[in-house]
Amino acid sequence: MPAALTRSTIMSTALCAAAAWVHAQSPDPLFTVRDGGGTARASVHGTGALYVGGAYDNTVFTPVAPVEGAGTRLVWVPEKAAFRVGQVTGTQWDSTNLGDYSFAAGLDTRALGAHAVAFGNGSVAAGGASFAAGDTNTASGAASVALGYHAHTNARQGSFVFSDRSSVDEVRAGVNHSANWRVSGGFRIFTSSNLSTGVTIQSGASVSNWGQASAVISTSTGAMLTTGGVWQNASDVNRKHLFAPVDGEAVLARLRSVPIQEWSYRAEPDEVRHLGPTSQDFRAAFGLGQDDKSIGTVDADGVALAGVQALDARTLRQGDEIAALRAENQALRERLAAIERALGAAGQ
């Protein structure tokens, strides 16, 4: 037998075997439900697979839900491409509450908007492409998200609302395209896998992950914004090293060269005025900070305090000099008085 024929026979046999294997892997249905036209609408397969089909039709305006009213059920509505599973106590899954391509699961959930999703207890996704999950949340804005407990996007499109369970009051979005949170236990952002760095936005009554209390904002760096509105910089001696003495008079000399001006930020209205140096001038004079685009408040405070100390030392020196001059002046007065007395006595 020619070699080419042998290869052809082998190839044919392999293809037939592959086709038989693929056919064997196809899940043949155990039973199939067909419509009047013979089209398969549902089937159950030996592998456990389940198929339920249908045809989406956005021209249908008559009731399309196969069952309406209260009940516990799983419903697939092809005309709306909508899916429901769980329980309702009223009309939440009636035809009028079925958004196109929507999904709702749980208890008394409603997905009214097209492409909307609702999960949980009493959650409502009414905006287009909206998402509501949790307990009694409402996503009524287009592409909005409501999560947690009694969160409401308030018809604000593109908004996000998360509400904790610390109050029965609703948390509502105030403007479009906003993120709104009620987290009475604090909002914690960690920037390392071991949770050692980050920022905490907290109530003053709680203690942050970094051990700071009576704060609105606390950070792993030690800096914090107090409940009184004071920003406190980290200044713990244990966070510092490479200490060096400072010549206060030299600080004053350099400070004289720094222009102190009034100015406005470009991002603010012109009538909003500020007073101080530019970061470039400050950096050139003192070489402090990370760059010449900003001034650290600890550096500005340090320059001011060093200058105050130098002026205080100068004042003390001048005080000693003035005291000495006063004493010398008093002695001269006494000598002059003695001379005048002597001259007076000699002239008598």
C-alpha positions in Angstrom: 0.0 0.0 0.0 1.5 3.4 -1.0 2.7 5.6 1.9 0.4 8.5 0.8 -2.7 6.2 1.0 -1.7 5.0 4.4 -1.4 8.6 5.7 -4.8 9.4 4.2 -6.4 6.5 5.9 -4.9 7.4 9.2 -6.1 11.0 8.8 -9.6 10.0 8.0 -9.8 7.6 10.9 -8.5 10.3 13.3 -11.1 12.8 12.1 -13.9 10.3 12.5 -12.7 9.5 16.0 -12.6 13.2 16.9 -16.1 13.7 15.5 -17.4 10.8 17.6 -15.7 12.1 20.7 -17.2 15.6 20.2 -20.6 14.1 19.7 -20.2 12.0 22.9 -19.4 15.1 24.8 -22.5 17.0 23.6 -25.1 17.0 26.4 -28.1 15.3 24.7 -31.3 16.6 26.3 -33.3 14.3 28.6 -36.4 16.1 27.4 -37.2 19.2 25.3 -40.2 21.6 25.3 -41.1 23.0 21.9 -43.5 25.7 20.8 -46.2 25.2 18.1 -43.6 25.9 15.4 -41.3 23.2 16.7 -38.7 25.5 18.1 -37.1 24.3 21.3 -38.0 26.6 24.2 -36.6 24.6 27.1 -34.6 21.5 27.7 -32.9 19.5 30.5 -29.7 17.7 29.8 -28.1 14.6 31.3 -25.1 16.7 32.5 -27.5 18.8 34.6 -27.5 21.7 32.1 -30.7 23.6 31.8 -31.7 25.7 28.8 -34.6 28.1 28.7 -34.9 30.2 25.6 -37.3 32.7 24.0 -37.4 35.8 21.8 -36.9 39.3 23.0 -39.6 41.7 21.6 -39.6 45.3 22.7 -42.8 45.9 20.8 -44.9 43.9 23.2 -46.9 46.2 25.5 -49.5 43.7 26.8 -48.8 41.9 30.1 -46.0 39.4 29.5 -45.3 38.0 32.9 -46.5 34.4 33.0 -47.6 34.9 36.7 -48.5 38.1 38.4 -49.2 39.1 42.0 -47.7 37.7 45.2 -45.8 34.4 45.4 -42.6 32.6 45.6 -41.2 31.7 42.2 -38.5 31.7 39.5 -39.6 33.6 36.4 -37.9 34.1 33.0 -39.7 36.5 30.6 -38.1 36.3 27.1 -40.1 39.2 25.7 -38.3 41.4 28.2 -35.2 39.3 28.6 -36.0 39.7 32.3 -35.3 37.2 35.1 -36.8 37.1 38.6 -36.2 34.7 41.5 -37.4 34.8 45.1 -40.6 36.1 46.7 -42.9 39.0 46.3 -45.8 40.1 48.5 -47.4 42.3 45.9 -47.0 43.5 42.3 -43.2 43.9 42.3 -42.8 41.3 39.5 -45.9 42.2 37.5 -45.4 43.0 33.8 -45.4 46.8 34.5 -42.4 46.3 36.8 -40.2 44.4 34.3 -37.4 46.4 32.9 -35.9 45.2 29.6 -32.8 43.0 30.2 -33.4 43.4 34.0 -32.6 41.0 36.9 -34.2 40.9 40.4 -33.7 38.5 43.2 -34.7 38.3 46.9 -37.8 39.6 48.6 -40.0 42.3 47.1 -37.2 43.5 44.8 -38.0 45.5 41.7 -35.9 46.2 38.6 -37.9 48.7 36.6 -35.1 50.3 34.5 -33.7 48.8 31.4 -30.5 46.8 32.2 -31.3 47.3 35.9 -30.3 44.9 38.8 -31.9 44.6 42.2 -30.9 42.3 45.1 -31.9 41.8 48.7 -34.9 43.0 50.6 -37.2 45.6 49.1 -34.4 47.1 46.9 -35.5 49.0 43.8 -33.5 49.6 40.7 -35.5 52.2 38.8 -32.9 54.0 36.7 -31.5 52.7 33.5 -28.5 50.5 34.1 -28.9 51.1 37.8 -27.9 48.7 40.6 -29.5 48.3 44.1 -28.5 45.7 46.7 -29.1 45.3 50.4 -32.0 46.3 52.6 -34.6 48.8 51.2 -32.3 50.7 48.8 -33.4 52.6 45.8 -31.2 53.3 42.7 -33.5 55.8 40.8 -30.8 57.6 38.8 -29.5 56.4 35.5 -26.3 54.3 36.0 -26.5 54.9 39.8 -25.7 52.5 42.6 -27.4 52.1 46.0 -26.0 49.8 48.6 -26.4 48.9 52.3 -29.4 50.1 54.3 -31.9 52.8 53.2 -29.6 54.2 50.6 -31.3 56.3 47.8 -29.7 57.8 44.7 -32.5 60.4 44.6 -32.7 60.4 40.7 -29.2 61.6 40.5 -27.5 60.0 37.6 -24.1 58.4 37.9 -24.3 58.7 41.7 -23.2 56.2 44.3 -24.8 55.9 47.8 -23.7 53.6 50.6 -25.6 53.7 53.9 -24.7 51.8 57.1 -27.3 50.5 59.5 -26.7 53.1 62.2 -30.0 54.9 61.5 -33.3 54.3 59.8 -33.0 57.6 58.0 -32.3 57.5 54.3 -29.0 58.7 52.9 -29.7 60.5 49.6 -27.4 61.7 46.8 -27.5 65.5 46.6 -26.0 66.0 43.1 -25.3 64.0 40.0 -22.1 62.0 39.6 -21.3 61.9 43.3 -20.2 59.4 45.9 -22.2 59.5 49.2 -21.4 57.5 52.3 -22.8 57.0 55.8 -20.2 55.0 57.7 -20.6 56.0 61.4 -17.8 53.6 62.4 -15.3 55.4 60.1 -14.1 55.1 56.5 -10.8 53.2 56.4 -8.5 53.2 53.4 -5.4 50.9 53.6 -2.5 51.3 51.2 -0.5 48.3 52.1 -1.3 44.6 52.3 -0.5 44.4 56.0 -2.8 47.4 56.8 0.0 49.4 58.2 -0.4 52.5 56.1 -3.5 54.5 55.0 -6.0 57.1 56.0 -9.0 56.9 58.3 -12.0 59.3 58.1 -13.7 58.8 61.4 -16.1 60.2 64.0 -14.4 61.9 66.9 -15.6 59.3 69.4 -13.8 56.4 67.7 -10.1 55.6 67.7 -8.4 55.2 64.3 -6.3 52.2 63.2 -3.3 54.4 64.0 -4.4 55.1 67.6 -5.5 58.7 67.2 -8.7 59.9 68.9 -10.8 63.1 68.7 -10.0 63.2 65.0 -12.0 63.7 61.7 -9.1 62.5 59.5 -6.2 60.5 60.8 -3.2 59.0 58.9 -0.7 56.3 59.4 2.0 59.0 59.2 0.8 60.5 62.5 -0.7 63.6 61.0 -4.4 64.3 61.8 -7.3 66.8 61.5 -8.9 67.2 65.0 -12.6 67.5 65.6 -11.9 71.1 66.5 -10.6 71.8 62.9 -6.9 71.9 63.7 -4.5 70.1 61.4 -1.7 68.5 63.4 1.6 67.5 61.8 3.5 64.5 62.9 6.4 65.7 65.1 7.2 62.7 67.4 10.9 62.7 68.2 10.9 59.0 67.5 10.0 59.7 63.8 13.0 62.0 63.4 16.8 61.7 63.0 19.8 63.6 61.6 19.3 66.5 64.1 21.5 69.6 63.6 21.7 72.9 65.5 20.4 76.1 63.9 22.0 79.5 63.9 19.0 81.8 64.5 20.8 84.9 63.3 21.6 83.1 60.0 17.9 82.2 59.7 17.1 85.9 60.1 19.6 86.9 57.5 18.2 84.4 55.0 14.6 85.4 55.9 15.4 89.0 55.0 16.1 87.9 51.4 12.8 86.1 51.0 10.1 88.3 49.3 6.9 88.3 51.4 4.0 89.3 49.1 0.2 89.3 48.9 -1.1 87.1 46.1 -4.1 85.0 44.9 -4.1 81.4 43.7 -5.1 81.1 40.0 -7.7 78.6 40.9 -9.5 81.0 43.3 -11.4 84.2 42.7 -9.1 87.2 42.5 -10.7 88.8 45.6 -9.4 85.9 47.7 -6.0 87.0 48.9 -3.1 85.3 50.7 0.2 86.4 52.3 3.5 84.7 52.2 6.5 83.6 50.1 6.6 81.5 47.0 7.8 78.0 47.4 10.7 78.7 45.0 11.9 81.6 47.1 11.5 79.7 50.3 13.4 76.7 48.9 16.2 78.9 47.6 16.6 80.6 51.0 16.4 77.6 53.3 16.7 74.4 51.2 13.9 72.8 53.2 11.2 70.4 52.0 10.9 67.9 49.2 10.8 70.3 46.2 10.4 73.9 45.2 6.7 73.5 44.4 5.3 73.5 47.9 6.1 74.6 51.5 5.7 72.2 54.4 3.9 73.8 57.3 6.4 72.3 59.7 9.2 74.1 57.7 7.4 77.4 57.7 6.7 77.1 61.4 10.3 76.1 62.1 11.7 79.1 60.3 9.3 81.4 62.1 10.1 79.8 65.5 13.9 79.9 64.8 13.5 83.6 63.9 11.5 84.3 67.0 14.1 82.6 69.2 16.9 84.7 67.5 14.9 87.9 68.0 14.3 86.9 71.6 18.0 86.2 72.2 18.8 89.6 70.5 16.2 91.3 72.7 17.8 89.7 75.8 21.3 90.9 74.8 20.0 94.3 74.1 18.2 94.3 77.4 21.5 93.6 79.2 23.2 96.3 77.2 20.5 98.8 78.0 20.7 97.9 81.7 24.4 98.4 81.6 24.1 101.8 79.9 21.4 102.8 82.4 23.7 101.9 85.3 26.6 103.7 83.6 24.4 106.7 83.0 23.3 106.7 86.6 26.9 106.6 87.8 27.8 109.5 85.5 24.9 111.5 86.9 26.0 110.8 90.4 29.6 111.9 89.6 28.4 115.0 87.9 26.2 115.9 90.9 29.2 115.4 93.2 31.4 117.7 91.0 28.7 120.3 91.0 28.4 120.1 94.8 32.2 120.4 95.2 32.3 123.4 92.8 29.5 125.1 94.7 31.3 124.6 98.0 34.6 126.0 96.6 32.9 129.2 95.3 31.4 130.2 98.7 
